[in-house]
Amino acid sequence: MRLGERQKQAAQAPELDVALRSGPFHSALRAAIAARRLPLHRVRHHLAGHGVNIGVTSLSYWQQGARRPQRPESMRAVRALEEILELPEESLIRLLGPVPGTAGPKRPAARSYRSLIEASGAVERLLAELESPLDGRPHTVGHHERVRIGAHRQLLGRDSQQIVRAHRDGVDRYVAIHHGSPGCSPADVAVFAMENCRTGRVRWDDRAGVLVAELLFDARLRAGDTHLFHYGFEDGTAGSASEYVRGFGFSGGQYALQVRFADDALPVRCHRFAQRSAADPRGGRHELPLSGPHRSVHMVEPQVRAGLVGIGWDWE
């Protein structure tokens, strides 16, 4: 490959990453084809090798947004394109919004809060107070979370940059859940809406150490729409923390977690772990190196599974 071609392909990679995260489908497909530098007749040839017969004209319409894959054969072609264009599994399929005249994109299978957290009863009661049905919530397609641990080893706070996708028309909010360390006083936890959202109603359960907060969007999403927003919680109300756990009711989407420690309160070791449910044993453990200059560790899950993942650390 010539130098100019390499530079052009490198410049296209960020555009492809953004398109795969946020869509729409035709933009992601066009960016993926451009990044792989495949003419449409070669894409058609590769599809034929996968046993899928799609014409060049249809492919052109798809990447222009003039038409969209709908028929079963077309959906087979989209899955084959993910392989041909070297994309993550489901990365194009999930960008397909509702077909006109239908109820909307298929909602991913969800796990109940009961399987994810021990304080599930309190969470479900608080959600009921906010009239937030489990089948109405948008699902996460991208989440970057930063957790801060203070000089007294306490959870000082956390902030999230999150992208969600609506699976029905009219979605205008997201309900965030904060489960503090043992001894947390949720009444003293502050909620901050920092970008593309504002704080709505906030409810908490002192005994369970749980707080739920509405984050209101400024627009109603249609089925298939995505929304990027930024929010955080300031805590610091509990004692020493030794882990941070995130539960996922849906599979799919990328999750990145960074834990940063105070300069004079560094753990001796850190590790990543995963659980299928709160009642199951932990697995998937591996050590994480602590970054010296930045006093932090991180993990990235390219495609999360329904369940729990987190980072734990030892102080002694």
Salt bridges, closest charged atoms under 4 A:
GLU5 OE2 - ARG2 NH2 3.19
GLU73 OE1 - ARG76 NH1 3.02
GLU83 OE2 - HIS50 NE2 3.66
GLU90 OE2 - ARG79 NH1 2.56
GLU124 OE1 - ARG114 NH2 2.96
GLU129 OE2 - ARG125 NH1 2.87
GLU129 OE1 - ARG203 NE 3.57
GLU145 OE2 - ARG158 NH1 2.67
GLU145 OE2 - ARG246 NH2 2.59
ASP159 OD1 - ARG146 NH1 3.39
ASP159 OD1 - HIS230 NE2 3.27
ASP172 OD1 - ARG173 NE 2.88
ASP172 OD2 - ARG220 NH1 3.68
ASP205 OD2 - ARG125 NH2 2.56
GLU214 OE2 - ARG173 NH1 2.89
GLU214 OE2 - ARG201 NH2 2.79
ASP218 OD1 - ARG198 NE 3.43
ASP225 OD2 - ARG222 NE 3.57
GLU234 OE2 - ARG148 NH2 2.42
ASP235 OD2 - HIS178 NE2 2.85
GLU243 OE1 - ARG282 NH1 2.69
ASP263 OD1 - ARG295 NE 3.85
GLU287 OE2 - ARG285 NH2 3.58
GLU301 OE2 - ARG272 NH2 2.91
ASP314 OD2 - ARG269 NH1 3.36
GLU316 OE2 - ARG153 NH2 3.46
